[in-house]
Amino acid sequence: MTNIPAGLLETAIALVAGVLFTLVGIIYRRLKNRIKELEENIAQLESQLLKLKRDMDVAQSWMFGLDEDETSHGIASQISSINRRLTQLIDALHDEDDLEFERDDADE
């Protein structure tokens, strides 16, 4: 084997170590920036999720009333009574034997 001077070997090792540490530093900085971006995105998603949950709670209380208030039944109680009346009307019309009627504007 050939003899490599110690100074050249030390310089080569220092250069290789410097390149490796530089690459590690670049990778570390990019990962750190990516983690920061992800944390910001997660914070935005959490904020939107909280807003959505609040909106859903408002819609739930408006539609079905508040659980804490036994007298608050929301709009669903009004809709169900209207639905019952419409169902009764449809059933009554369906049960009629003769639904035929004369029309003046229909040609025979």
C-alpha positions in Angstrom: 0.0 0.0 0.0 1.0 3.5 -0.5 1.8 5.8 2.4 -0.7 8.7 2.6 0.6 11.7 4.4 -1.1 12.2 7.8 -2.0 15.9 6.9 -3.7 14.9 3.7 -5.6 12.1 5.5 -6.7 14.5 8.2 -7.8 17.0 5.6 -9.8 14.4 3.7 -11.5 13.2 6.9 -12.3 16.8 7.9 -13.8 17.5 4.4 -15.9 14.3 4.4 -17.0 15.0 8.0 -17.9 18.6 7.0 -19.9 17.5 4.0 -21.8 14.9 6.1 -22.5 17.4 8.9 -23.7 20.0 6.3 -26.0 17.4 4.8 -27.3 16.4 8.2 -27.8 20.1 9.0 -29.8 20.7 5.8 -31.9 17.7 6.4 -32.5 18.7 10.0 -33.5 22.3 8.9 -35.9 21.0 6.3 -37.5 18.5 8.7 -37.8 21.2 11.3 -39.5 23.5 8.8 -41.8 20.7 7.7 -42.8 20.0 11.3 -43.5 23.7 11.9 -45.8 23.7 8.8 -47.6 20.6 10.0 -48.1 22.1 13.5 -49.6 25.2 11.9 -51.9 23.1 9.7 -53.0 21.0 12.7 -53.7 24.2 14.6 -55.9 25.5 11.7 -57.7 22.1 11.5 -58.3 22.1 15.2 -59.8 25.6 15.0 -62.0 24.6 12.1 -63.1 21.5 13.9 -64.0 23.4 17.0 -66.0 25.9 14.9 -67.8 23.0 13.1 -68.6 21.3 16.4 -70.0 24.6 17.8 -72.1 25.0 14.7 -73.4 21.4 15.0 -74.3 22.0 18.6 -76.2 25.1 17.7 -78.1 23.2 14.9 -78.8 20.3 17.3 -80.2 22.6 20.0 -82.2 24.5 17.4 -83.6 21.4 15.8 -84.2 19.2 18.9 -84.1 21.6 21.8 -81.7 21.6 24.8 -81.2 18.6 26.9 -81.0 20.7 30.0 -84.4 22.3 29.3 -87.2 19.8 29.4 -89.6 22.5 27.9 -87.4 23.2 24.9 -88.3 20.7 22.2 -86.9 22.7 19.2 -88.4 22.8 15.7 -88.5 19.0 15.4 -91.6 18.9 17.6 -93.4 21.3 15.3 -92.3 19.4 12.2 -93.5 16.1 13.7 -97.0 17.5 14.4 -97.2 18.8 10.8 -95.9 15.5 9.5 -98.6 13.6 11.5 -101.3 15.9 10.0 -100.0 15.4 6.5 -99.8 11.7 7.0 -103.4 11.6 8.2 -104.5 13.7 5.2 -102.7 11.4 2.7 -104.2 8.4 4.4 -107.7 9.9 4.3 -107.3 10.8 0.6 -105.9 7.3 -0.1 -108.8 5.6 1.6 -111.4 7.4 -0.4 -113.2 5.0 -2.7 -113.9 7.6 -5.5 -111.1 10.1 -6.2 -112.4 10.7 -9.7 -113.8 14.1 -10.3 -115.0 16.0 -13.5 -112.7 18.5 -15.0 -114.0 21.2 -17.3 -110.6 21.7 -19.0 -109.9 18.0 -19.9 -110.8 16.7 -23.3 -112.3 13.2 -23.5 
